[in-house]
Amino acid sequence: MSAIENMSDEEYYQDYDQLPDNQIELLAEFERRRRARTIHVSTDDNEVKINLRKLHEPICLFGEGPAERRERLKSLVSRLTDDEIARKLKKKEEQEKREEESQNEVTWYHEGSDLMLYGRFWIAEYSLKRAKERVALQKAQSQMPEIDKTARVQESYRYLRNFANYSSQIGDIRPLSFCRFSPNSKMVAVASWSGLCKLWSVPDCKLVRTLAAHTANASSIIFHPESTLSLDPKSVNMVSTAFDGSVKLWNMEDDKPIGELDGMEPSRVSKAEFHPSGRFLACVCHDNSWRLWDVERVEEILHQEGHSRPVMDISFQCDGSICCTGGQDSFGRVWDLRTGRCIMLMEGHLKSILSIDCNSNGYQIATGSEDNTAKIWDLRQSKCIYTIPAHNNLISKVKFQKGEGNYLITASYDYTLKAWAHPGWTPIKELKGHEQKIMGCDVSEDNKWIVSCAYDKTFKLWSHENF
């Protein structure tokens, strides 16, 4: 390079068109070195690192000392034009601004009405009584001999291992999106992409009623906790939701809805779920929020944001004090209904959370995700305690055993249902039979039945092979 440095000014300012390419490159290198000699760079190593970071360059290379780092910065600046340096600095400022905005993001809480305040007091009083009863029952069960408790659990596993396909029924002309047992375990409600919702008898799978529910795809249909048990058949016994944001209320006698919840259109309502008391109803929406309604007053009392993408599922803890939501942002959130605060962020899934369910023990939550895994979360430890590599495709539904929570059922787009033992989360049983992806599943209140619905337009009942 000594030839470059010894060039005269007259040689340097020759017309480029008359020079060969190699001489043009030599002249450009000479000009860069000349610029580098005029650039003043701080001798403070920390400031040199800051300037390198602003230019999106590594602040330190392997084996590099302060002097080499300073020369690297000078060489870098000499190679860039003023416009290129300005663009890099502007890009860095924009990135820092985005990071600052993301750090300042907080969960937004809408100002509630007096009805919401009353609802929180009501839920607190209701849930404290339920929690007291649950804890008393758990204490009594803890006094049982360990051998008896183990025998009960093993018996439930043996019973489940003998499950087989009991019956299969074509539910509609379009794919089935949701299925749910009635509280008395004698009916199953199925929602379809045709907009129809149908009630079928258990176990003979005979059509009981057809509800012309929605003009858009129906996304869910659920029963009131006391429906088919002690609830008046003329009151609100069922709720259905659809992709167009409509939510309709049904009794057990009429084929037309007795009411409708407005305000969520046109956002898709992924699912609705009754509070254990039956007085409140939660709806999760594709506008990144979920709503809580007072069913008795038919009035929305809470509009809660917190997810950055559509909310897919919601589940209430058995006491009724908290609820859990999961969304396409891959996060789950636990909400305290008595205070309105988000008390736990479930972070760990790589893709969307599509299903969520609370265990009847009161402190465990299961989430099913598009990343093909199911995760078990512990409210007491505020963390994930186990990850189940459950399926070869996304998990569309997770459901705990009713009452005791000794096992977890997962449904997947790999056409299978799987049962997992609690607390080791080892596989118990795999149920095969559907020809296309399974959209949903449920466990009956008496734990004698499992129902699944699929894209193949059928729903299937699974029970003990000797039933």
Sequence and secondary structure as in RCSB ss.txt:
>XXXX:A:sequence
MSAIENMSDEEYYQDYDQLPDNQIELLAEFERRRRARTIHVSTDDNEVKINLRKLHEPICLFGEGPAERRERLKS
LVSRLTDDEIARKLKKKEEQEKREEESQNEVTWYHEGSDLMLYGRFWIAEYSLKRAKERVALQKAQSQMPEIDKT
ARVQESYRYLRNFANYSSQIGDIRPLSFCRFSPNSKMVAVASWSGLCKLWSVPDCKLVRTLAAHTANASSIIFHP
ESTLSLDPKSVNMVSTAFDGSVKLWNMEDDKPIGELDGMEPSRVSKAEFHPSGRFLACVCHDNSWRLWDVERVEE
ILHQEGHSRPVMDISFQCDGSICCTGGQDSFGRVWDLRTGRCIMLMEGHLKSILSIDCNSNGYQIATGSEDNTAK
IWDLRQSKCIYTIPAHNNLISKVKFQKGEGNYLITASYDYTLKAWAHPGWTPIKELKGHEQKIMGCDVSEDNKWI
VSCAYDKTFKLWSHENF
>XXXX:A:secstr
 HHHHT  HHHHTS GGGS HHHHHHHHHHHHHHHHHH    S HHHHHHHHHHTT  S  TT  HHHHHHHHHH
HHHHS HHHHHHHHHHHHHHHHHHHHHHH    B    HHHHHHHHHHHHHHHHHHHHHHHHHHHHHTS HHHHH
HHHHHHHHHHHTEEEEEEEE  SS EEEEEE TTSSEEEEEETTS EEEEETTT  EEEEE   SS EEEEEE T
TTTTTS TTS  EEEEETTS EEEE SS SS SEEE S TTS EEEEEE TTSSEEEEEETTSEEEEEETTTTEE
EEEEE  SS EEEEEE TTSSEEEEEETTS EEEEETTT  EEEEE   SS EEEEEE TTSSEEEEEETTS EE
EEETTTTEEEEEE   SS EEEEEE SSS  EEEEEETTSEEEEEETTT  EEEEEE  SS EEEEEE TTSS E
EEEETTSEEEEEEETT 
